Amino acid sequence: MNGKTTKINEVFPRPKKLSNPSSRVYTMRDGYQFQWKGLDMIYAVNVKTDLNVATYYQNKMYLINDKKSALDIAAGASTELTDALVVTWALYEKKARDWRRSRY
């Protein structure tokens, strides 16, 4: 991100040693922080205000209908924030998918 290659823990650190993966907080260059939450309903919130900045709508019936899953990012989000949300969503969705599969 930001034109360079870094390790995941540098870009998307965990705040505590024994915390779960959903507690990772991403900090933008301008100090803006957001965090992905949820397992079945995945969404990102602003850490300071707890306002929703993005929501992932997963279509679990994709085999039956043509509706696509979608990542809905709040209107007015900067290009840099949008890029960060997409990249971190991909990481979080992979972890969430693994957690969902391990429940059964």
Contacts in CASP RR format, 6 or more apart in sequence:
PFRMAT RR
TARGET T0000
AUTHOR 0000-0000-0000
METHOD contacts of the structure
MODEL  1
MNGKTTKINEVFPRPKKLSNPSSRVYTMRDGYQFQWKGLDMIYAVNVKTD
LNVATYYQNKMYLINDKKSALDIAAGASTELTDALVVTWALYEKKARDWR
RSRY
1 11 0 8 1.000
1 83 0 8 1.000
1 84 0 8 1.000
1 87 0 8 1.000
2 29 0 8 1.000
8 91 0 8 1.000
11 26 0 8 1.000
12 24 0 8 1.000
12 25 0 8 1.000
12 26 0 8 1.000
12 88 0 8 1.000
12 91 0 8 1.000
13 24 0 8 1.000
13 25 0 8 1.000
14 21 0 8 1.000
14 23 0 8 1.000
14 24 0 8 1.000
15 23 0 8 1.000
15 24 0 8 1.000
15 25 0 8 1.000
16 23 0 8 1.000
21 92 0 8 1.000
21 95 0 8 1.000
22 35 0 8 1.000
22 36 0 8 1.000
22 37 0 8 1.000
22 38 0 8 1.000
22 39 0 8 1.000
22 92 0 8 1.000
22 95 0 8 1.000
23 35 0 8 1.000
24 35 0 8 1.000
24 36 0 8 1.000
24 92 0 8 1.000
25 33 0 8 1.000
25 34 0 8 1.000
25 35 0 8 1.000
25 47 0 8 1.000
26 33 0 8 1.000
26 34 0 8 1.000
26 35 0 8 1.000
26 84 0 8 1.000
26 88 0 8 1.000
27 33 0 8 1.000
28 34 0 8 1.000
28 80 0 8 1.000
28 81 0 8 1.000
28 84 0 8 1.000
29 80 0 8 1.000
32 46 0 8 1.000
32 81 0 8 1.000
33 46 0 8 1.000
33 47 0 8 1.000
33 48 0 8 1.000
34 44 0 8 1.000
34 45 0 8 1.000
34 46 0 8 1.000
34 47 0 8 1.000
34 53 0 8 1.000
34 54 0 8 1.000
34 84 0 8 1.000
34 85 0 8 1.000
34 88 0 8 1.000
35 44 0 8 1.000
35 45 0 8 1.000
35 47 0 8 1.000
36 42 0 8 1.000
36 43 0 8 1.000
36 44 0 8 1.000
36 88 0 8 1.000
36 89 0 8 1.000
36 92 0 8 1.000
37 43 0 8 1.000
37 44 0 8 1.000
37 45 0 8 1.000
38 96 0 8 1.000
39 96 0 8 1.000
39 99 0 8 1.000
39 100 0 8 1.000
40 100 0 8 1.000
41 55 0 8 1.000
41 56 0 8 1.000
42 55 0 8 1.000
42 56 0 8 1.000
42 58 0 8 1.000
42 89 0 8 1.000
42 92 0 8 1.000
42 93 0 8 1.000
42 96 0 8 1.000
43 52 0 8 1.000
43 54 0 8 1.000
43 55 0 8 1.000
43 56 0 8 1.000
44 52 0 8 1.000
44 53 0 8 1.000
44 54 0 8 1.000
44 55 0 8 1.000
44 85 0 8 1.000
44 88 0 8 1.000
44 89 0 8 1.000
45 51 0 8 1.000
45 52 0 8 1.000
45 53 0 8 1.000
46 53 0 8 1.000
52 74 0 8 1.000
53 73 0 8 1.000
53 74 0 8 1.000
53 77 0 8 1.000
53 81 0 8 1.000
53 85 0 8 1.000
54 71 0 8 1.000
54 72 0 8 1.000
54 73 0 8 1.000
54 74 0 8 1.000
54 77 0 8 1.000
54 85 0 8 1.000
54 89 0 8 1.000
55 71 0 8 1.000
55 72 0 8 1.000
56 69 0 8 1.000
56 70 0 8 1.000
56 71 0 8 1.000
56 72 0 8 1.000
56 89 0 8 1.000
56 93 0 8 1.000
57 69 0 8 1.000
57 70 0 8 1.000
57 71 0 8 1.000
57 72 0 8 1.000
58 69 0 8 1.000
59 65 0 8 1.000
59 67 0 8 1.000
59 68 0 8 1.000
59 69 0 8 1.000
61 67 0 8 1.000
62 68 0 8 1.000
62 69 0 8 1.000
71 85 0 8 1.000
71 86 0 8 1.000
71 89 0 8 1.000
73 81 0 8 1.000
73 82 0 8 1.000
73 85 0 8 1.000
77 85 0 8 1.000
END
